[in-house]
Amino acid sequence: MASTAPLTGSELIDCARANSPKGIKIAASRCGYGEDIAAFEAALHQAGEHLGIEINRFEDLIHSASDRQETGIDVAPDSPSDL
């Protein structure tokens, strides 16, 4: 769902990360920036500075989101009877 007002701070970063797989145009629109990609990226940079996160451009969110998903281990029984 698209925001009616431009998001800022952690809400902007969360929205942008959640929509990063769909691309910058959709993420900007859903975060309340419409087609103003430059304002969207500037707001992301500012939000990152405020929260102590380095965000130079939208692509930084894509890489950080995919890096987080690849970490960790799968824990499961060897077979259904071992449950």
C-alpha positions in Angstrom: 0.0 0.0 0.0 1.4 3.4 -1.0 1.9 6.1 1.6 -0.1 9.3 1.0 2.7 11.4 2.6 6.4 10.9 2.1 7.8 8.7 4.8 10.9 9.6 6.7 13.4 8.0 9.2 13.1 4.4 10.0 9.7 4.1 8.4 11.2 5.2 5.1 14.1 2.7 5.4 11.7 -0.1 6.3 9.4 0.7 3.4 12.2 1.0 1.0 13.8 -2.3 2.1 10.4 -4.1 1.9 9.9 -2.9 -1.7 13.5 -3.1 -2.9 13.0 -6.3 -4.9 10.3 -4.5 -7.0 12.7 -1.7 -8.0 13.3 1.9 -7.2 10.3 3.3 -9.1 7.8 1.2 -7.2 9.6 1.7 -3.9 9.6 5.4 -4.3 5.9 5.4 -5.1 5.0 3.2 -2.2 7.1 5.2 0.2 5.2 8.4 -0.7 7.6 10.0 -3.2 5.7 9.3 -6.4 8.0 9.6 -9.4 10.5 11.9 -7.6 13.4 9.4 -7.5 16.0 12.1 -6.6 14.0 13.2 -3.5 13.4 9.6 -2.5 17.2 8.8 -2.6 18.0 12.0 -0.8 15.5 11.2 1.9 17.0 7.7 2.2 20.4 9.1 2.6 19.2 11.6 5.3 17.3 8.9 7.1 20.4 6.7 7.1 22.6 9.5 8.5 20.1 10.1 11.3 20.0 6.4 12.2 23.7 5.8 11.8 23.3 3.6 8.7 25.3 4.3 5.5 22.9 4.6 2.6 24.4 6.3 -0.4 21.8 5.1 -2.9 18.8 2.8 -3.2 20.9 -0.2 -4.3 22.6 -0.2 -0.9 19.3 -1.4 0.5 19.0 -4.2 -2.0 22.4 -5.6 -1.1 21.9 -5.3 2.6 18.5 -7.0 2.5 19.8 -10.0 0.4 22.9 -10.3 2.7 20.8 -10.7 5.8 18.6 -13.3 4.2 21.6 -15.6 3.4 23.0 -15.7 6.9 22.0 -18.4 9.4 21.5 -22.1 9.4 18.5 -24.5 8.8 17.6 -26.6 11.8 15.4 -29.6 11.0 15.2 -33.2 12.0 16.8 -35.8 9.7 13.4 -37.4 9.0 9.7 -36.9 9.9 9.9 -39.7 12.4 12.6 -37.8 14.3 10.1 -35.1 15.2 
